[in-house]
Amino acid sequence: MNSSLLNKDLWKEIIESIRSNGFRTIITAFGVFWGIFILVLLLAASNGLKNGILRSFEGTATNTVFVWAQGISKSYKGLPKGRRYQFNVKDANALRKNIKGLKTVSPRNRLGGYGSSNSVQYKLNSGSYSIYGDYPEILTQQSLGMQAGRFMNYSDIDKKRKVAIIGIGVKNELFTNGEKVLGEYIKIQGVSFKVVGIYKNNSSGGGDAIEKQKEIFIPFTTYDQAFNNGNKVGFFAITADENHTISSLKEPIMALLRKRHDIHPEDKRAIGNFDLFEMFKKVSGLFIALTGVAYFVGFLILISGIIGISNIMLIVIKERTKEIGVRRALGATPGNIRSQVLIESLFLTIISGMAGVSFATFLISILNLILDKIDNPDMMFANPSVSLINIAVALFILTICGLLAGLIPAQTAIKIKPIEALRNE
Amino acid sequence: MIEIKDLHKSYQMGSNSLHVLKGIDFNVQEGELVSIMGSSGSGKSTLLNIIGILDEADKGTYTLDNTIIKNLSEKVAAEYRNKFLGFIFQSFNLINYKNAIDNVALPLYYQGVNRKERNEKALHYLEKVGLADWATHLPNELSGGQKQRVAIARALASDPKVLLADEPTGALDTKTSYEVMELIQNINDEGKTILIVTHEPDIAQMTKRIVDLKDGLIINDTYIEPVIAKAHV
C-alpha cells in the first residue's frame, strides 16, 4: 500500500525531500536535461537533413530503373563484339507482356542523347533546353504539375501532333511576362511546335531543381518523325508496381532485352542501367545510420547526466543516514526506503528529461519558423522534427535511466541500519 | 511484557572480540517505569538496542509481549518496531523538513493509516504533550524541550507496548529535563511501560525501578518510590 505509485503521501514525501535540497537538485537535474536536450536536437537535425535530401526524390517514382543501350562487349551468335544496337518501341511491349509486376514502361528519347540540350527559339528569344520524346505515362514517373494548358495524350501520339509541353523555366526565359504562351509556336531545331501546356516540376529539392524546370516534352511519335529517329528508343524508364521492387525485376528485364537483341547472356556491359530504387535505399540507409549515431551520442551524454543524479542521490543518502535510520526505527521497511529512493530518482530524471524535451522541441519549432521563411529548394535541410515515437523512445530511455540512477543509492539506503539513528554525533 | 534470559552480545573489533553483554536476566512487567543506569561501556545502549529490535543478541532469549524476537527479517523487524515500540532519542531525531504534526504522524504512515485518521491521531498526541498549537511548526522553530515533547508524541502515536528512551534528557537543561520527566511519568501513570537509559541519577530517581549495569552484567536492580517530577519543575 505504501509502495503504490498513486499514493499521495508517498509523493508528498518525495516532493518534500526533493524540495529540502532545492538548489542542488536543480543543478543535478540539469545533467539529464542537457542529455535529453542534445539527444532530441540531434534526432531533429538528422531528420531535417533526411527531409532535405529526400525532398530531391519527391515527385519521382523511386521504384524505377533506367535502362539504355551501350556497346556490346562479347561476341554472340556470330555477331562481333563492339557492335552497336538500339532499343525500339517493340521492346517496350515485350517488357509489358512478359515481365509481371511492372507498372509503367516508358520508352523515352532525348534529343542529342544523354546530357545534351538543344536550341529552342521563340520570336527573337532563344535558349538551350533538354528535349524529351515521351508517352503520356511519364506523368506517373515524374511529378509534373500543370500550371496551364494540358499534358500530351494518346491522340497526340496517334496523330503525331507537333505539340510541346514546356517547363516553367522555359516559359520564363522565352516569353516575357504576361505574354500569351499557350497556342504559340516555338522552334526546336528548326521544327515548329505548338505550346499546349506549362508544367512545374514538383521534385523541389536537390541540385538540379532549376534544370528540371527547363525541359520540354513532346509526343514520342512526333519526336520520331520530326527528328528522323525511326523507331529507336533512347532509354526506358521502368517502374515496378507496389508489390515488387524494381531491383528484384531488374534481372528478368535485362535477360529479356539481351535475348531480343542477341546479346550474350553474360554480357553485363551491353545494357546500361541506373537503379533509382537501389540509390534511394542507400540514401535511406544512410539516414538510419545517422539516426543511430544521434541516439548513440545523445545516449552517452544522457548517461553522464544519469551518473550525476546517481551521485547526488548517494550524497543525499549519506547526509540523510540519520533520517533514514529514524524512519527505519519508526517502522519503515527496507522496501519503503528503497521505493522512496527509486521513485525520487525516477521523478527527478523524468521531470528534468521532459523539461529537456520541451525546450528542444521549442527550439526546433523556432528553427522551423525561420526555415519556412527561407524557402530555398536547393537547401539540403528541411523541416527538422522529432516524431512522437522518438519522444516515446526518449521517455523510455529516461525511465530506465532513472531507475538505474536510483538503484545504487537505493541499495546503499537500505543497508542503513536503524541503529544509526540512536548513535549520537 | 519484556522477558530476557541469559543474554550475550559481543562485537568484533578487528581481530579482538569485545564481550559487551555477559548474560543478562531481566524482566519488565506491564506498566513499569524502569531506568537503566551505567557508565559508558557498561552495555546499557547495547541492551536498549536489543530490546528495541535494532540489534540482535548472540545468545539468550528475548520475548516481547509474548512474541519471541529471534532471527527476524528486516521487514518483520520493522513491523514489530512499529507495532510494539516507541523510540525517544537524546537528539530528538525529528525530520527537519516536516512540521510537528507530520513528524508525529510518521509511524502511522508506515502502518498504512489513511491521512485523515493519521492527522487526527497525531493532533491528539500533540495535545497530550501540550503542543497542539505548534502542530504546523517546523522542528527548528521549536525549543529543545518542545522538540523532545514532539518526539514523545511521535513515540506514542502508534500506541506501542513499550516506550524506549535513550538519554531523553541528555540534551536538555535541568528545568526542561524535569518537565520532560513529568510528561513521561504522566504517560506511565496511564499504564504505558517505559524504559529509560540514563546516566543522570536525578532522572533515575524519578522512575520506579533502577537497574545498574556494569561491564555487561546487572549489578543492582531495585524498586524505589519515584520522585515526583512535577514538584521540581
Interface residues (C-beta under 8 A of the other chain):
Chain A: M1 N2 K8 D9 E16 S17 R19 S20 K322 E323 V326 R327 R328 A329 L330 G331 A332 T333 P334 G335 N336 I414 K417 P418 I419 A421 L422 N424 E425
Chain B: S45 L48 N49 G52 L54 D55 E74 K75 A78 E79 R81 N82 K83 F87 F89 Q90 S91 N93 I95 N96 Y97 K98 L106 P107 Y109 Y110 Q111 G112 R115 R154 S158 D166 E167 G170
